Amino acid sequence: MKNMKIRAFLIAALLVGNASAGSVPAASREIDRIVDAYHARNAITPAGPASDSVFLRRVYLDLSGTIPTLEQTTRFLDSEDPDKRAELIDDLLVSAGFTSHFYNYWASLLRVQGRIRGMPNGAYAAWMRKALAENMPYDRFVSQLITAEGDTGENGATGYYLRDGQMRLDTVSATAQVFLGTQIGCAQCHDHKFDKWTQKDYYQFAASMAQVNVQRPVDEVRRIRREMEDASDAKRRELRQYLNNLSSTVVDRSWKQLRLPDDYAYDNGAPGDVVQPQALFGANLAATNGLSRRDAFAKWLTDPDNPRFTTVIANRLWKKVMGVGLIEPVDDLNEYTEAVVPELMANLEKTMIAVDYDMRRFLGVLLKTQAYQRDAMTLAPGDYQVQGNVLRRMRAEQTWDSVLTLIKGNLDELAPMRDRAEDMDAMQAMAPPETRRRARRQGGAWSRRAADLPMRGRSGQMRTSCALRRRSRMATL
C-alpha cells in the first residue's frame, strides 16, 4: 500500500512537465534540486554546462552506443529549438540503436553466449533483444528470467538456466550479484569473510532454484551419437552442431531437494541436511498459495519493498549515464553501504517505482537533468560528489559501432543484408598495413582469411556489435 501511494503521487507530481519548463519532467528538476542543495551544504563547485557538441556526442554514445553521423550532428547544432536536447533524448530512447546498445549492456551483465548447449543458436539473445525492443518493464524482465520454463527453442528466457549448464549454484551467485548487488558466492564454501552471510544463508537462498531441471530428448541424443560413430569427420561435425542446438526442456522437479554439503562444519546444521528456501532479507520463501518455489522467489525478488532490488537497478542506470554510481561498487552492497548522496539515492528509488520499472522513462528523467548535462570531469576514485558527468573511455562495442557509423552512416537505417563488395572494400581500408600486404602477396584477393577480421558474417556484411558472437564472463557495469 505504501508503494502504491508513492507511485500514484510521483506519477502525478514528478513525471510530467509544465508549460514553463518545456519538456523537462518535474522528476528531473527534483534531482537537480537535491544535487544543488548537496553542493551548497558542502561548498562543492560543480562543473559548468556542457556545450551542444559535447552533449550530442555523449547522449548518442550513452543511448545508441555510437557517435552521431555528420547529418545528425549538423541538424542538431544548427537547430535553435530550446527543447532540442529533450526532444533528441526522447527520439533516441525509442530508436533501434537504443535496443542494440542496451542489449550489449544486459548481455554482458547476464553473460549471454552465442552458443549454449541444449538451446537453439541465438534463442536466449533473441528473447533478450525482443524484451528490450518492446520495453518490457525491468521487474517483469527479471521475473520472466527467474521463472522461465518450457522448451528452450520456444522460450529463450530459459537460457538464463542453460547458460551455466549443470552448475546451478553459479546461476544462484549471479542472480544475487546482478539483481541484488550482493556477492554471496564466497559463502558457498564457508561463512562470508567480509559480509554477514553464512554458508547456511547461501544454501537457503539457493534452495529457491534448486528444483530447476533441464531435460534433453534422450532418445534423439542416443540416436545421433550412434550415427556419429561411423560418420566422416565432416558429417560428425555437422551432427555435433545439430546435437548442441537440440532443444531441451526446463521444468521444476518438486522432489529435488538441496542439501548442505558433505563438509558442512557449522553448528546450525549438519552435512546432508535438507535446506528450505529462505530469502536473504528475512522473508520465508516456502511455496504458498499454489506458487512454486521459483514463483515465490521471483515475487519476493522483484517486490518494490525488497530493500535492494530497486536500489541496484536505479544505481546501475545512474552509473551507466553518469560514469560513477552513487554506490560503488554497484554489485557489492552490504549492510554498511551508503550512497554518496543518500537523499538522491532514495529519490531515484522512488522514481523507478513511480515509472513502474520502465527503464526508458527512468533514463529519460536522468538525461534531462542539469546534472547529466554538465561538462565532463576527471575525478580520482572516491572524489565523486555529483560534480559533473565523469569522463570515461568508450567501450569496445561503442568504438566498433562508431567506426561502422563513419563508414556506413546511420546504422538504424541500414538494410539487414548489405553489399558484400562495398563492405569488403571498407574492411580492406580499415585493416592494418601488414594485413593489406599479405592480401597483395596472395594475388590481391581480399579473402576472409586475409582480412583477419571477425566482424562479418558469411554474406560478407559488416555486423554491428550486438550481432557478434558473444563469449561473455561476469561483467560489472
N, C-alpha and C positions, 0 to 999 in steps of 0.2 A: 504493500500500500504506500509506504514511504516513497519508493522509487517511482511509482505511478504518478504521485503528486509532483515529484521533481520533474519528471518527463513532461507532464502537461504544462507546468509552469514555464519550463525553459523553451519548449517549442513555441509557446505563445509570446514569451518575453525576450528571448535571446537570439533566435534563429531567423528573425525577419528583419529586413532593413526598414528604413523610413525615408521620406522624401528628402530630408536634409542631408542624409548620409549616403545618398546614391544607393549602390547595390552592395554595400558593405554590411554584413549581418551585425546585429547588436552583440552577438556572441563574440565576434572578432574584436569589437570595441571594448568589451568587458575584459578580454585577455590583455589588451593594451593598457587598460586602466590598472589592472593588477600589477603588470610589469612596471609601469611608470611609478606606481606607488612604492614598489620594492626598491627601485633605483633611487627614489627620493629619500627613503628611510636610510639607505646605506651609502649615500653620496657616491653613486656609481654613474659615470658618464657613458651613455650608450653610443653606439655608432650612429652616424647620420643616415639619412635615407639613401637607398641605392638608386643609381641612375636608371633610366628606362632600359638602356642596353644591358646593364648588369642584371636587372630584374628579369629581362626577357630570356637571357641565356639560362639563368638559374631555374626559372619556372618550367622551361622546356625540359631541362635535364631532370628535374625533380618529378615531373608528371608524365612525360613521354619518353624519357630516357635517352634523348638525343638533342643535339643543338638545333636551333631553328634553321630553316632554309633562308636563302637570300631574300626571296619574295616575302616570306613571313616576317623577316626582320625589318625590311623596308616598310611594309604595310603598318607594322606596329609603331615603329619610330616616327613615321610621318603622321600618324593619327593624332588629332588634337582632342579626341573624346576624353573627358575627365574620368570616365568609368572604364577606360580601355584595359586596365590591369585586371579588374574584377571580371570583365567580360572574357578576357583571354583565359583566365583561370577556369571559368565555367566551361569554355569550349574544350580546353584540354582534358578536363575531368570526364568528358563523355567521348573522347577520341579513342580510336583503335590503338594509338600509341600508348595511352594510359593502361589499357588492358595488357598489352605486351610487356610494358615496363614493370607493372606490378605482378605479372606472372613471374618474371625473373626474381622479383623480391621474395615472393612466397615460395617459389620453387627452391630457392636457396635455404630459406628457413626450414622448410619441410623436407629437405634432402631428396627432392624428386630426381629420379633417374630415368634415362631414356628407355632402358631395358630392365624389366622386373620379371623374374622367373615366376611363371604361373599367371601372367597377365598379358593380354594382347598389347603389342607395341603402342605406347603413347596414350593408353586409356586413362591413366592417372593424370597425366599432363593435360589431356583434352578436357577432363572433368574440371580441373582447376581453371583452365582458360575460360570455359563456359560460365563457371560460377562468378568469375571476376567480370566477364563481359556483361553478365546480367545483373551485376552489382548486388550479389547475394549479401545480405547483412552478415557481419562478422560472426555474431553469435550462432546464426544458423549454419554458416560455413564450417565452424568448428564442430558444431553438434553433428552435422552430416558426416564429417570425417570420423568422429569417435564412434558413431552408431552404425557405420557402413556395414552392409551385409549383402549377400546375394552373389550372382555371377560377376566375376571380375571384369568381363568384357562389357557387361551392361551397366554396371555401377562402378565408374572409375574411382570413386572415393575409397573403395576397398584397397586401393594402392597404399593407403596410409598404413595398413597392416602388412601387406605383402612386401613393403619396402625393406623391412628388417628380417624377412624370411621367418625362420622359427625363433629368432631372438626377440621374443615378446617383451622381455624386460628392457631392451633397448628402446622399444616404442614407448614404454612407460616413462622412461627417463626423458625422452624427447618431448613427450606430452607436457610434463611438468615444466621443462625448461622453456619451451616455446610459448605455451598458453598461460602459464602461471609465473614465469620469470623466476623459477625456483629450481636450483640444481640439487637434485636429491640422489643422483647416480652414485655418489660416494657411499651412501647408506645401503646400497645393495649388498655390500660385503661386511660392513661394520657400522656402528653408530657414527654419524657425521662428525668430523673433527672440528668444523668451523660453523656449524649451524645446529639448530635444536633437534633435527630429525634423527630418530633412532632407526636401527635396522628393521625393527618391527613396524615402525611408521611406513617405511618404504614398501614392505610386503603387503601391508593392509591397503595402501594406495594402489599397488599393482593388482590386487585381487579383483578390482573392478573390470580389468581387461583380460584376466587370466582365462576366461572361458571361451575366448575367441579361437576358432579352429578353421584352418584353411584346408579344404578338401580338393584333391586333384582327381580327375577322371581316371581311376586306377586302371581299368581295362584298356583304355586308349593308350595310356602311358606304356603299359606292358607290350601292347601290340607294336608300337613304334620302336621300342627298344629291341624287340625281336627282329624287326625289319632292318634295324641298323647293323645287326651282327654280320650280315652278308652283303651290305651295301658298299658301293665305291666311296672313296673319300669325298667326292663332290656331293653324292647323294646323302652321305652321312651328315655332312654339314647342313644340308637342306632339312633333313629330318630333325636334327638337333635344334635348329632355329624354330621349326614347327612345334617341337616339344616345349621349348621355353615360352612360346607365345600361347600355348594352350590355356584356355580359360580355366580358372579354379572357382571354387565357391567358398565364400566366407560365411560362417554360421557360428552361433553360440552353442556350446555344449554345457548344459546345466550341471552335468555330473562332474565336470572338470573342477578341481579344487587346487588352489595354490597352497603350498606347504612351506613352512620355514625350512631353510637349507639344513643339510646334514651337519654342518659345522657351527650351527647357531649356538652362541655361548653366553646369552644374557639370561637374567633371572625372570624376565617377563614372558618367557615361552620356552619350549623345548624343541629340539630338532624333529622335524616331521609334523609338527602341529599344523592343522588346517587353519588358514588365515581368512578372516571375514573382511569384506570391504569396509574401509574407513577413509573418509576424506582427510586431507592434510590439515584442514582448518576446522575440525571438530564435528562435522555432520556425519550422521550414520547413513552409509550408502547401501545398506541391505535393500534388496529389491522390494518395493512396496507398491500397492495399488496396481498390480499387474505389470509393473515396469521391470524389465530385465536389469541386470547389474549395470550394463553399459548405458542403458537409457537413464537410469537413476544417476549415474556418474555424469553423463552429459548435461542433465538438467542442473545438477549442482555446479558443474564447472562453468557453465555459461550464464548462471543467475547473476543479475546485477548486484545482488548482495554479496556475492563472492568477493572477498577483500582484495584479491589480486587480479582477477580476470580483466576487469575494466581498466585498472591501473596500468597493466602491462601493455595492452594494445594502444592505449592513449599515449603512453610514454614512447613506445616503439615508433608510432607515426610522427610524434613530435621530433624525435631524433632523425627520422627519415628526411624531414624537410628543413630542420634547423641545424643539423650536424652533430648535436650532442643531446643526450637525453636529460630530462630533469632529474632522472635517477640513473646512475651509472654504477656498474654495468646494467644494461637493460634486462639481462636474463639471469641475474644473480641477486634477487631481492632477499632480504632476511628480516627478522623482527626488529633490527636496529636501523633499517634503511630509512632515509629521509630525503625527500626531494629538495633540490636547490631552492625552490620557492614553493613551499607546501600549499599555500593558498592557490597558486596557479595549478598545481597538480590536481587538487580537489576540484577545481573548476573544469579542467579537461575531462575528468571522470564524469562529472555531471553532464557535460556537453555530449560526450559519447553516448550516455544513456538516453539523453534527450533526442538524439538523431536516430535512435533505435539501431545503433551499431552500424550505421551506414558510413562506410569508410570514405566514400567520395564526399559526402556532405561534411564530414568531420575535417577532411583535408581542406575543403573549401573555406571553412572557418579559419583554419590555421594560416592559409596562404593569403587571406585578405587582411591579416593583421599588419600593423606597422612593424611589429617585432620581426616578422618574416621578411619584410621588405626593407630592412636596414642593410647597410653595407656589410660586406664580409669582413670577418676579423680572424686573425691568427691568435689562438689562445693556448697557453700551456695547460696540460691536464690539471683539473682541479680549480682552474680560474674561471670557469664558465658561470656567469651570473646573468644570462639572457641579455648580454650587451648588444648582440647582433647575430647575424647568420654566420655560423662558423665555416671558415674556408676549408674545403675538403677536396680530395682527389676524385676524379671521375672513376667510377668502377669500370671493370673490363667491358661489361655489356654496353655501358654508355659510350665508351670510346669506340667500340666496334660499330654501333649503330650510328654514331656521329660521322664516322668515315663513310658509311653507306649513304648517309644523307648528303655529304659533299659530292659523292659520285652520282647518286640517283635522284636526289631531290626529296620531296615529301614521301616518307616511307608509307604513310597511311593510304596514299593514292596508287601505290604500285600494284600491278596485276599479280596474282599468285604465281603465275609462270612467266618468267621474263626471258628476254632474248639471250641465248647462250653465247653468241659471238660477242655481243656487247659486254656481257659480264666477264668473259674470258679476257677481253682487251683491258677492262678495268683492273682485273686481278693482276694481269701482267704488269701494268703500270705501278701497282702497289707493291709488287714483290721486291725483295732485296736484290741488289746487283748480281750477287753470285747465283741466285736462282734464275735470273734472266740469262746470264751467261751459260748456265747449264742447259737451258732450253735451246739456245742457239747452237750449242755443240751437238745437240740431238737433232739438228736439221731444221730448227726453227719451229718445230711442233710444240705448241703450248699444251702439253699433256697434263692430265690430272696429277700424275706423279711429279712432273717437272714443276708444276705450280706450288706443290708442297704446302697448300693452304687448305685446312679442313673446313672451309667456310661455305661450301656449296654442296648442293645435292647432286644426284645422278644426272639431272637435267642440265647441270652447269649453272643454275641460277645461284645468285648470291643470297644467302639467308640472313635474316635479322637474328639478333642474339637469342630471342625467345624460341627460335626454331632449331637451334643447335642441340645436339645430343648432350645430355647432362650426366655428369658423374659426380654428384654432389656429396659433400660431407656436411656435418652440422655447421651452420653459419650463425654468426652473431651480427644482426642488422638493426 
